[in-house]
Amino acid sequence: MSTNESLFERAQRVIPGGVNSPVRAFRAVGGTPRFISRAQGAWMIDAEGKRYLDYIGSWGPMILGHGHPAVLEAVQRAALDGFSFGAPTEREIELAEAIIALVPGVEQLRLVSSGTEAGMSALRLARGATGRSTIVKFEGCYHGHADALLVKAGSGLATFGHPTSAGVPAEVVQHTRVLEYNNLAQLEETFAAQGSEIACVMIEPIAGNMNFVRASVPFMTRLRELCTAHGTLLVFDEVMTGFRVALGGAHSVYARLIPGFQADLFVFGKVIGGGMPLAAFGGPKAIMQQLAPLGPVYQAGTLSGNPVATACGLATLREITKPGFYETLATRTRRLVDGLTVAARDAGVPFCGDCEGGMFGFFFGPTLPQNYTQVLATDQARFNRFFHGMLSRGVYLAPALYEAGFVSAAHTDADIDATIEAAAQALRDGA
Ligand SMILES: *Cc1c(COP(=O)(O)O)cnc(C)c1O
């Protein structure tokens, strides 16, 4: 039995499924998860000493690669000063100021410890601020595992959603509507029928939890118009896309394409913690001041704004705001997607990919999917073979068809080219 296999067996005795977050168990692709012992730059090293080029980056946070010296130093220095105080610190202000300076429309924000917590809190705030109960989300978007958001579409148009998890009572999701991503007609109908009841629409503007699917510009434009017309808050879940697809997140991408575009509330996570448990939600002062202790919407956290996590986040933000950072990252990510596309074409395999900034996705199918149903219609069996073909060649891709991929600043052109060569080999060998 290999070391990874024996660790997995041991893990399964004490941790459900052997993992602390389900996707890590490799259930979608089969096989044994790699137990990572350390990581440096673009590389992860498993318990058997095997090296992998890492295209997960802890699911997004490691935009600088692992063990960036400036971040390491900031974290070590912060740790010496204390792990947690349960009292305010200057660093929390600095991080809030840094984020606010980068995202127009965020006047205030509150720090929390996970994207789930941020999404859940933004939802409560949206409901509290509007005095409405109904919320709208889109099939295939993930906003963390708060009960009200663990919902899939029912049959028929804009019907009541069904819980996607046991333990979520139907009553808890009765106010959640689940619509198809990029389906303009369904959006119009939902607002026509109950627009005045909708507290907020929560969306991943570039959805990274169904691989990589962009909200179309007409869809996003109309969504904004409908929200404005009905007094509904538009909540951008940028936990994945924030500071990842561009310095200003996906919001800056849409603001470039749609004149005057502005979301109402924002949810951040992943990159802003640089790998530490840190997330945030923010928006206009008038809405944010509905939060306790100023307003009636309760929200709190023992470790919120943790001094070591904020040091890590701040050091990360300092690096990514350096001139040219995103240009280089985007060029490298594009090089990867283009290279994979050529490799697949040479192998005669239907393939398409897309990317923005340092985030990418690819599908074994002829055209880019526009919604979750279309994502699931791509060739999953081939994806799984490809995943293992790449893993065995030392390239660590997300172990599921419905996950985005991430390139870091530590990935070199040579790393990208080696990845493309591995893909060409894997596809030639029938992956
Ligand atoms: C990862 C993610 C979350 C949840 O964040 P956690 O830190 O895992 O709780 C929420 N929304 C989006 C878009 C995400 O990608």
The ligand as an SDF file (V2000), in Angstrom:
LIG
                    3D

 15 15  0  0  0  0  0  0  0  0999 V2000
  -15.2020   29.1240   -2.0710 C   0  0  0  0  0  0  0  0  0  0  0  0
  -16.4500   29.8830   -2.2910 C   0  0  0  0  0  0  0  0  0  0  0  0
  -17.3350   30.1920   -1.2490 C   0  0  0  0  0  0  0  0  0  0  0  0
  -17.1860   29.6090    0.1180 C   0  0  0  0  0  0  0  0  0  0  0  0
  -16.0270   29.9940    0.7560 O   0  0  0  0  0  0  0  0  0  0  0  0
  -15.4500   29.1050    1.9610 P   0  0  0  0  0  0  0  0  0  0  0  0
  -14.2960   29.8870    2.4610 O   0  0  0  0  0  0  0  0  0  0  0  0
  -15.0880   27.7700    1.3700 O   0  0  0  0  0  0  0  0  0  0  0  0
  -16.5440   28.9680    2.9610 O   0  0  0  0  0  0  0  0  0  0  0  0
  -18.3930   31.0370   -1.5110 C   0  0  0  0  0  0  0  0  0  0  0  0
  -18.5960   31.5350   -2.7380 N   0  0  0  0  0  0  0  0  0  0  0  0
  -17.7810   31.2540   -3.7600 C   0  0  0  0  0  0  0  0  0  0  0  0
  -18.0500   31.8590   -5.0910 C   0  0  0  0  0  0  0  0  0  0  0  0
  -16.7010   30.4050   -3.5910 C   0  0  0  0  0  0  0  0  0  0  0  0
  -15.9240   30.0910   -4.6330 O   0  0  0  0  0  0  0  0  0  0  0  0
  1  2  1  0
  2  3  1  0
  2 14  2  0
  3  4  1  0
  3 10  2  0
  4  5  1  0
  5  6  1  0
  6  7  2  0
  6  8  1  0
  6  9  1  0
 10 11  1  0
 11 12  2  0
 12 13  1  0
 12 14  1  0
 14 15  1  0
M  END
$$$$
